[in-house]
């Protein structure tokens, strides 16, 4: 009658929790599943070092939840997000995405992001999705680690990334 709460700290949130970039975590969660009947994963889904800066972890969150759903004793998921500020980067999108993925873990996170952006941003939705895709691609290309407190000096913030992102936001505003 013990519930185990493993927490995702000191991982690379640019990748799914079971990705090779996070080697000790999946092994630990699998072992907890072998000995505990009730496991609730406590996941960090925000950059605690900068609530407003780009945090390209939307698609990895989706892959993580899909994997966690395959573990037989994971019967809970707590996503610690932006609770200290008003309006962190895509906070409402993250909450909505996680809720939908917990309901249907095999859903395509990219399709869900598009659905949300089209409904929430209307005609600006495609430009916002382009930015979200660019943000994820820039992080992958940079090989930066997305930690729970990632500084502003990440190499993903190239001139090209910033310039193209401004174009997306200008298009969204129009």
N, C-alpha and C positions, 0 to 999 in steps of 0.2 A: 504494500500500500504506500509506496514511495514514488513520488513523481520526480523525475530528473529533468533539470533545466540547463542543458548545455548552451553556452553563449558563444556567439560567433565574434570573437575578438582576435586581433592580430591575423586577419586574413586579408586577401585581396578581393575587394568587392567588385572589381571589374570582371570577375569570372564567377561562375556558379560555385556554390559551396563545395561541390564534389569534383571540381576541376583540378587538374594537375598543379595549378598555381596555388592551391590550398591543401597541400598533402596531408598534414596531420588531422585536419577536421573530419573528412569523410570516414577515415579509419576509426576515429573516436566515436562518431555517431553510430557507425555500424556496431561497434563493441557495446555501446550503451543499449542498443536494440537487442543484443543477445542476452543481457542480464536484467533489463528493466522492462516492466510491462507498460509503463506510461512515460513517454518522453515528449517534452515540450521544448522546441528549439526557440531560443531567444536570439533573434537576428537583428543586426543593426542595418538600417536601410537609408541612412542619411549621413552626410559628412558633418560630424560634430565640430569640425574645425572651421566650417564656413557654410552656413545654411543656404546662402544664396548662390554660391558658386556652382558651376556645372558638376553634376554627380551622375555620370553615365553608368548606372547600375540597374536600370529598368529591365532590360532583357536578361541579365544574369539572375535577377530576382525570380523571374519566371522559370528559368531552368533549374534554379535551386528548389523552388516549391515543387516542381514536377518530380525531381529526384526524391525530396523528402517524403512525398506521397507514396513512394514505393517501399519505404521502410516500415515494417509491420507495426512497430510500437510507437511511432511518431504520431501522436494523436492531438498535438497542439502546436501552434506556431504563433509566436509573439514577435511582431515587427516593431522595434523601437525606432521611431522616426522623429520628425521635427515637432517637438512638444514645447520647446523653449522660445520659439520666435513666432511671429505672425507672417505666414506666407513664404515659407522656404521654397526653394527651387522644386517645382512640380510636386509639391506636397499633396495636393488633392488628387493628382493623377496617380501617385504612388499608392495612396490609400485605396483608391478605386481599383487599381490594377491588382493589388494584393488580395482584396476581397474577391474579385472575380476569379483569380487563380486558386484561391483556397476552395472556392465552390467547384471549379473545374480545373484541376492541376495540369491537365494535358492541353489546355487552351494555348493558342499561339500568342505569346506576349506582344509580338509586333502587331498582329491584327488587333489585339485589344487596345494597344496604344493608339493605333489609327482610329479605332472606333471612338475612343474617348476624345481625342483631339478634334475629330469631325463634329462630335456632338457639343463639346464644350466651347471650342473656338470658332465653330462655324466655318465661314469661308477662309479664315486664317489657318484652319487645321492642317492642310498640306504643308504649309511653310513651317509650322511648328514641328511636324513629323520629320521634315527634312533636317531641321536643326537637331532633333533628338537622335536621328540616325547618324548625322555628322559627328555629334558629340561622342557617341559610342565608337565610331570608326577612328576618331582622333585619339582616343584613349588606347585602343588596340594598337594603332600604329606607333604610338609613343612608347609602349611597354611600361608606362608608369604604373605604380601600384596605387590603387584606390583604397586608402586606409580609412579607418573610422574618423581620423582627423588629418585629412589631406591638406597640405599647404597650397597657397595660391601659385607657387612657383613650379607647377607641373610642366613638363615639356610638351604636353598635349596642346597647350595654349600657344600655338604657333601664330604667326601673323596671318597666314592663310585661313586657319580655323576661325580666328576672331573676325576677319574681313567677311568670310562667307556667312558666318553666324549673323553678323550685322545685316547682311543682305536678306537673310531669312526673316529676321525680325522686322525689317523695313517692309518686306512683302506682306507679312502678317498684318502690320499696321494699316497698310493700304487696303 
